[in-house]
Amino acid sequence: MDGAEYRRHSHGTALYHSLCGPIKIGRFIYRKSGVRNGPTIIPLEMSSQLIERATPALAYRAALGDAQCPGRQWEQQLRASHRRPPSRSTLERIAKKIGTVAKEKSPGILAAVRNEEPLPSDAKALSIGLDRTTIPMEEKLRYADNVTPLRTRKKPYTRAVPAPVEVNYRMGYVGTVSVIGNNGDCLQTYRYGCSADTSPTDVLNEMTKDLLHLQRQHSGRKRRDLPMAIVQDGAPEMWTLVETAVAKAFPNTHFYKAIDRYHLAERLAESLKALKDPFLNRDIRMRDWADDLENRNSAIDKIERFILEQKERLNKLDSLSAARAEILRTHLTYIKNNKHLMRYATLKKMGLPTGSGATEGACKSLIMIRAKGCGQRWHSKGVNSVITLRAMYQNGRLDSFWNNFLKQQKCNIQQAA
């Protein structure tokens, strides 16, 4: 196998899983020659591309099902289609194995997958963003001394008592790369994700690789590079991660940058509410500000001056409570520190989006819908496996990824002379 010699070791019978029910097959086991108690292989499994003793058809259905919904649902779907799958625990074990291996091998496989994807002909720009969302994680109880002791039993346990656990919501990472068409419409969005205890480096690497591939495709049409933008919320740590990644992948390349318009609008609405001016129509004021922000880069400076002047006026009249003053101070500080990321007129002129709807939506579609159902809780390996498969499915890459994945599962096995 792959140039190494193995000798026949033993013969046995194993149960294999398929969409049509279990199959009991006799097969030989081989052990590496010249190595005492060396590693063993089963040529039948390796040449047939079996994964966790599942046929390729069942393995693909397990990967697809795990990407779409919880195991109980896709097991029911299989049985409703008059299939004879193994138990749900076996199906979930197969899917988890596939997702884990897919995550390990995805950097190499995705390079081949990208080459099969055409860039939309009406692409006008590219946009990326990074955000975080909570994932329920099962962890060992930190305060085990506070656990209510188990009642005394007359007979000993027949198995070990499970360690006490607790469920904590940890912040996982979600990233997106969007292809923008006319009028800022999103033509295609690629989603990426990982759990809180995993570095976002892999997510950012895949994002920048997709950006590079899309730009190369566009350059192949002998056109100028597509304008690129970073649009996300104002979390400083998110900006540091993304800016570091794009600076490494695109040295000396200009990226337009903006804070999501929705987050700014929320702060402006709260500021107007804190002013409590009876002569100030908040709805009309918000509409005027929205128009100004889209048409003039200086609009945010004008808005900042207005809020500051109103705050000072109310202070002189001694009609501004401490709580409202603190709200205004917080929002004014936010505007002052991020004004350079609120020049939306330039983005609109370049055909770039001014909102991070693609990234916010990915937090919901990629993680919330699949990993935050009632009663769900995860370990790191399991949730990263599910996120990997679901991202492939939502990006429209699962079929292409699977074909390339199966090629890597097959080994070169020859009968020795």
C-alpha positions in Angstrom: 0.0 0.0 0.0 1.5 3.3 -1.2 4.9 1.5 -1.6 4.9 -0.2 1.9 4.7 -4.0 2.1 2.0 -5.7 4.3 1.5 -9.4 5.0 -1.7 -11.2 5.6 -2.4 -11.3 9.3 -5.9 -12.8 10.0 -9.3 -13.3 8.6 -12.5 -12.1 10.2 -16.1 -11.0 9.6 -17.3 -7.4 10.1 -20.6 -5.6 9.9 -20.8 -2.8 7.4 -23.5 -0.1 7.2 -25.4 0.9 4.0 -28.6 2.7 3.0 -30.1 -0.8 2.4 -29.3 -2.2 5.8 -26.3 -3.9 7.5 -24.0 -6.1 5.5 -21.8 -8.8 7.1 -18.7 -9.4 5.0 -15.6 -11.6 5.5 -12.3 -9.8 4.9 -8.6 -10.1 5.6 -6.5 -8.0 7.9 -2.9 -7.2 6.9 0.0 -6.2 9.1 3.1 -4.2 8.1 6.0 -6.4 7.3 9.2 -6.3 9.2 7.6 -4.4 12.2 6.8 -6.3 15.4 3.1 -5.7 16.2 3.1 -3.1 13.4 0.1 -1.2 12.2 -2.7 -3.1 10.5 -4.8 -2.3 7.5 -8.0 -3.6 5.9 -7.6 -3.4 2.1 -11.4 -3.9 1.5 -12.2 -0.7 3.5 -9.5 1.4 1.9 -10.1 0.3 -1.7 -13.9 0.7 -1.3 -13.6 4.2 0.3 -15.5 3.1 3.4 -15.7 5.6 6.2 -16.4 4.3 9.8 -17.6 1.1 8.1 -20.2 3.0 6.1 -20.6 2.9 2.3 -19.8 6.1 0.4 -23.6 6.6 -0.3 -24.5 6.4 3.4 -21.5 8.4 4.4 -22.5 11.3 2.1 -26.1 11.1 3.3 -24.8 11.4 6.9 -22.7 14.4 6.0 -25.6 16.1 4.2 -28.0 15.3 7.0 -25.7 16.6 9.8 -25.2 19.8 7.8 -28.9 20.3 7.5 -30.5 19.4 10.9 -30.1 17.4 14.1 -29.6 13.7 13.9 -33.0 12.7 15.0 -34.6 14.6 12.1 -32.4 13.3 9.3 -32.6 9.7 10.7 -36.4 10.1 10.4 -36.0 11.4 6.8 -34.0 8.3 5.9 -36.6 5.9 7.3 -39.4 7.8 5.7 -37.6 7.2 2.3 -37.7 3.5 3.1 -34.1 3.3 3.8 -32.6 1.0 6.5 -29.9 3.1 8.2 -28.1 2.0 11.4 -28.9 3.5 14.8 -28.9 7.2 15.3 -25.8 7.0 17.5 -24.0 5.2 14.7 -25.2 7.8 12.1 -24.0 10.7 14.3 -20.6 9.0 14.9 -20.2 8.6 11.1 -21.1 12.2 10.5 -18.8 13.4 13.3 -15.9 11.4 11.8 -16.5 12.9 8.3 -16.7 16.4 9.6 -13.5 16.1 11.7 -11.5 14.7 8.8 -13.1 17.3 6.4 -11.9 20.1 8.7 -8.4 18.7 8.8 -8.2 18.3 5.0 -10.3 21.3 3.9 -7.4 23.6 3.2 -6.1 21.3 0.5 -9.5 20.2 -0.9 -10.9 23.7 -1.1 -8.2 24.8 -3.5 -9.5 22.2 -6.0 -13.2 23.2 -5.2 -12.5 26.9 -5.9 -11.2 26.1 -9.3 -14.6 24.7 -10.3 -16.5 27.8 -9.2 -17.0 30.6 -11.7 -17.2 34.2 -10.7 -20.6 35.8 -11.5 -20.2 37.8 -14.7 -22.0 40.8 -13.2 -19.7 41.0 -10.1 -18.9 44.6 -9.2 -17.2 44.4 -5.8 -16.2 42.1 -2.9 -17.0 42.5 0.8 -15.8 40.6 3.9 -16.7 40.7 7.6 -16.1 38.9 10.9 -18.4 38.6 13.9 -19.0 36.4 16.9 -22.1 34.6 18.2 -22.7 32.3 21.2 -22.6 28.5 21.2 -23.8 26.4 24.1 -20.8 24.4 25.3 -20.9 21.5 27.8 -18.0 21.9 30.3 -16.9 20.3 33.5 -18.6 21.9 36.5 -16.2 24.5 38.0 -17.7 24.3 41.5 -18.0 20.6 42.0 -18.1 21.0 45.8 -21.5 22.8 45.4 -23.1 19.8 43.7 -25.8 18.0 45.7 -24.4 14.7 46.8 -25.8 11.5 45.3 -28.0 9.4 47.6 -26.4 6.4 49.2 -26.9 3.2 47.3 -27.0 -0.3 48.8 -25.5 -1.8 45.7 -22.3 -0.6 44.0 -22.5 1.2 40.6 -22.2 -1.0 37.6 -20.6 1.8 35.7 -18.7 5.1 36.5 -20.8 8.0 37.6 -20.7 10.8 35.0 -18.7 13.8 36.0 -20.9 16.9 36.8 -21.1 19.3 33.9 -22.6 22.8 33.2 -23.6 24.5 30.0 -21.9 27.8 29.2 -22.4 30.0 26.2 -19.1 30.7 24.5 -18.5 33.1 21.6 -17.7 31.4 18.3 -16.4 33.1 15.2 -18.4 33.6 11.9 -16.9 35.2 8.8 -18.2 35.9 5.3 -17.0 36.8 1.8 -19.7 38.4 -0.4 -19.7 39.0 -4.1 -21.6 42.2 -4.8 -23.5 43.0 -7.9 -25.3 46.1 -9.2 -26.8 48.4 -6.6 -25.0 46.7 -3.8 -27.0 43.4 -4.2 -25.3 40.3 -2.8 -24.8 37.7 -5.6 -23.0 35.1 -3.5 -21.9 34.7 0.1 -19.3 32.2 1.4 -19.7 31.5 5.1 -17.1 30.2 7.6 -17.2 29.4 11.3 -15.5 27.9 14.3 -16.1 27.4 18.0 -14.8 29.7 20.8 -11.9 27.5 21.7 -10.6 27.4 18.2 -8.4 30.1 16.7 -10.1 32.2 14.0 -6.9 32.0 12.0 -8.1 29.2 9.9 -11.4 31.0 9.2 -9.5 34.2 8.1 -7.1 32.2 6.0 -10.0 30.6 4.0 -11.6 34.0 3.7 -8.5 35.6 2.2 -8.0 32.6 -0.1 -11.5 33.0 -1.5 -10.8 36.8 -2.0 -7.6 36.0 -3.9 -9.3 33.4 -6.1 -12.2 35.8 -6.9 -9.8 38.6 -7.8 -7.7 36.3 -10.0 -10.8 35.2 -11.9 -11.8 38.8 -12.5 -8.2 39.8 -13.5 -8.3 36.9 -16.0 -11.1 38.8 -17.8 -8.6 41.6 -18.3 -10.4 44.0 -16.1 -9.4 46.2 -13.2 -9.4 44.6 -9.8 -12.8 44.6 -8.0 -13.0 47.1 -5.1 -13.0 45.4 -1.8 -14.5 46.4 1.6 -14.5 45.4 5.2 -17.9 46.0 6.7 -18.7 44.8 10.3 -19.5 46.0 13.7 -17.2 48.2 15.8 -15.6 45.5 18.0 -11.9 46.5 18.1 -10.7 42.9 18.4 -12.6 41.9 15.2 -11.0 44.8 13.3 -7.6 43.8 14.5 -8.0 40.2 13.3 -9.4 41.1 9.9 -7.0 43.9 9.1 -4.0 41.8 10.1 -5.2 39.0 7.8 -5.9 41.1 4.7 -2.7 43.0 5.2 -0.8 39.7 5.0 -2.7 38.4 2.0 -3.0 41.7 0.1 0.0 43.8 0.9 -0.2 47.4 -0.5 -3.9 46.9 -1.5 -6.6 49.4 -0.5 -9.7 48.1 1.4 -12.6 50.4 2.0 -13.7 50.1 5.6 -17.0 50.8 7.4 -18.9 50.1 10.5 -22.3 48.5 9.8 -25.0 51.2 9.3 -27.5 49.4 11.5 -25.2 49.5 14.5 -24.7 53.3 14.0 -28.5 53.8 13.5 -29.2 52.1 16.8 -26.8 54.5 18.6 -28.2 57.5 16.9 -31.8 56.5 17.9 -30.7 56.0 21.5 -29.0 59.4 21.5 -32.2 61.2 20.2 -34.2 59.3 22.8 -31.9 60.5 25.6 -32.2 64.1 24.4 -36.0 64.1 25.0 -36.6 67.2 23.0 -40.4 67.8 22.6 -39.8 69.9 19.5 -37.6 67.2 17.9 -39.4 64.6 15.7 -37.1 61.6 16.0 -38.5 59.7 13.0 -38.0 62.7 10.6 -34.5 63.4 12.1 -33.4 59.7 11.6 -34.6 59.8 8.0 -32.8 63.0 7.3 -29.6 61.6 8.9 -29.9 58.4 6.8 -30.1 60.4 3.6 -27.1 62.6 4.6 -25.0 59.6 5.5 -25.6 58.0 2.1 -24.8 61.2 0.1 -22.1 63.1 2.1 -19.0 61.8 3.8 -19.2 64.8 6.2 -22.6 63.9 7.4 -21.3 62.1 10.5 -19.4 65.2 11.6 -22.6 67.2 11.3 -24.5 64.6 13.3 -21.8 64.6 16.0 -21.9 68.4 16.4 -25.7 68.4 16.6 -25.8 65.8 19.4 -23.0 67.6 21.3 -24.7 71.0 21.0 -28.0 69.6 22.2 -26.3 68.0 25.1 -24.6 71.2 26.1 -27.8 73.1 25.8 -29.7 70.7 28.1 -26.8 70.9 30.6 -27.2 74.7 30.8 -30.9 74.3 31.3 -30.1 71.7 34.0 -32.6 69.3 32.4 -30.3 66.4 31.6 -30.2 63.6 34.2 -27.0 61.8 35.0 -28.2 58.6 33.4 -29.1 60.3 30.1 -25.8 62.3 30.1 -23.9 59.0 30.4 -25.8 57.5 27.5 -25.0 60.5 25.3 -21.3 60.5 26.5 -21.0 56.8 25.5 -22.4 57.3 22.0 -20.5 60.5 21.3 -17.2 58.7 22.3 -18.2 55.8 20.0 -18.8 58.3 17.1 -15.6 60.2 17.8 -13.4 57.0 17.8 -15.0 55.5 14.7 -15.8 58.5 12.4 -13.3 57.4 9.9 -15.3 54.2 9.4 -18.6 56.0 8.8 -18.0 57.6 5.4 -20.8 55.7 3.7 -21.1 58.0 0.7 -17.8 56.7 -0.7 -18.9 53.0 -0.3 -22.2 53.7 -2.0 -20.4 55.4 -4.9 -18.1 52.4 -5.3 -21.1 50.0 -5.3 -20.1 48.5 -1.9 -22.6 47.6 0.8 -22.9 49.8 3.9 -24.3 47.1 6.1 -23.0 43.8 7.5 -26.2 41.9 6.8 -24.4 39.0 5.2 -22.3 38.4 8.3 -25.1 39.0 10.7 -27.3 36.6 8.7 -24.5 34.0 8.7 -24.4 34.0 12.5 -28.1 32.9 12.4 -28.1 30.5 9.4 -24.7 28.9 10.0 -24.7 28.5 13.8 -27.9 29.6 15.6 -30.4 27.5 13.5 -28.2 24.4 13.6 -26.3 24.5 16.9 -28.6 26.4 19.3 -31.8 24.3 19.3 -33.7 23.5 22.4 -31.6 21.4 24.7 -28.5 21.3 22.4 -25.0 21.5 24.0 -21.7 20.7 22.4 -18.1 19.7 22.8 -15.5 21.4 20.7 -14.9 18.5 18.3 -18.6 17.9 17.6 -19.5 21.5 17.0 -16.5 22.2 14.7 -17.4 19.1 12.7 -21.0 20.3 12.3 -20.0 23.9 11.4 -17.5 22.6 8.8 -20.1 20.5 7.0 -22.9 23.1 7.3 -20.6 25.8 5.8 -19.8 23.5 2.9 -23.5 22.9 2.4 -24.6 26.5 2.6 -21.7 27.6 0.3 -22.9 25.2 -2.4 -19.7 23.3 -2.1 -20.6 20.0 -0.4 -21.0 18.0 -3.6 -17.7 19.2 -5.1 -16.0 18.9 -1.8 -17.3 15.3 -1.4 -16.0 14.2 -4.8 -12.5 15.5 -4.0 -12.7 14.2 -0.4 -13.4 10.6 -1.7 -10.4 10.8 -4.0 -8.2 11.4 -1.0 -9.7 8.5 0.9 -8.6 6.0 -1.7 -5.2 4.4 -1.4 -3.0 2.7 -4.0 -3.1 -1.0 -3.1 -1.4 -3.6 -5.2 -0.9 -7.3 -4.7 2.8 -8.1 -4.1 4.5 -10.5 -6.5 
